[in-house]
Amino acid sequence: MHILLIRFSSMGDVVLQTATVNWLRSLYGNNIKLSFVTSQEFASLIDSHPGINNVITFNRRGGETWKHLIQKIDHLDNETPIDLIMDLHATLRSFRLRLNYWTTPALTIDKRRWERFLLTKLKGTFFKRLISQRVFGLEPQAQRIINDFESMFFDSYGVRRTKDFIHGPHLEMTSLGHLPEYKIDGKYIVLAPSASFAPKRWPVKSFVELAQKLLNSTNNKVVILAGPEDKFCEAFAEIKSERLLNLQGKTSLKESMSILAGAEVCIGNDSGMNHIAEAHGVPCLTIFGPTDPRFGFAPHGSKSKYVSKELWCKPCSTTGSKACFRDKVYCMQEITVGEVYETYVSMGVHS
Ligand code: SF4
């Protein structure tokens, strides 16, 4: 069987879908071929995943058109006909792609759009709590997708799988493949102060203060990981310590993944870096601002934790992309350095 998985973006979501890849492998072993369609900028996240046979990239920013993408998929389809499409994105873009293969059976994830929308529109913590208890829980999104698909899949003996697999080791859920090594001597903590949207970022001055506190209280190095555009990381220059390595803008995505894989712990915003660290089994501390752990993106490793304030206005959007409508970003600014540090200590990875 040949299955085509579609997830164009973003970083964290692509990583989380490796759980679906691992789950399919657990059902069918090597009896299936898995091809994964994603945007060019996220291909390096999954191109060394041992469970994925082909990564088909769409380089829209580089000028590739829809026709190019279809040609690439057609080429694979001619080699081994695609039996099933799993749309893990559920957007107009992925719908358009599925339309090109309308005779091929397709499954689409349920993103719980209405429930998430309702949670952002309801104001007041009482109603939010009521709806979230009934609808959300804290089930990881990666696991929920598997639960949804599970009822439709049978193992190679024709028996419906139980939920044993998804209760197995965390690494089986989202493990990424082998990565080239990027060695940093000794133990280190990664701080990931960036996020796709500004409101999702804990203030950089808080990250700087936290970095100093970690350097003072541990023998670990502190490594800053962020993209080339995250110039705000220059604020870390005020720390005069050889144990602080500010790698903002200096590493490729693959190198960042390799660094995250070797970290003692990763502390960051609700962003792709934390999902990558978790996929490598590294304990994570995630700081939630305008988004909400109830959406299913809380870290779920056994030692991982998160910090999130309960406010009447939060969550104010499903992705954290909307500008704050209050006089200041309370959801982030009310999270203190002491609170994040104490949560880190309580994770039991402090050394
Ligand atoms: S303080 Fe409230 S309105 Fe402002 S970004 Fe945070 S959740 Fe949204």
Residues whose N, C-alpha, C, O or C-beta is under 5 A from the ligand:
A	BS01	SF4	P199 G289 P290 C313 K314 P315 C316 C324 F325 R326 K328 V329 Y330 C331
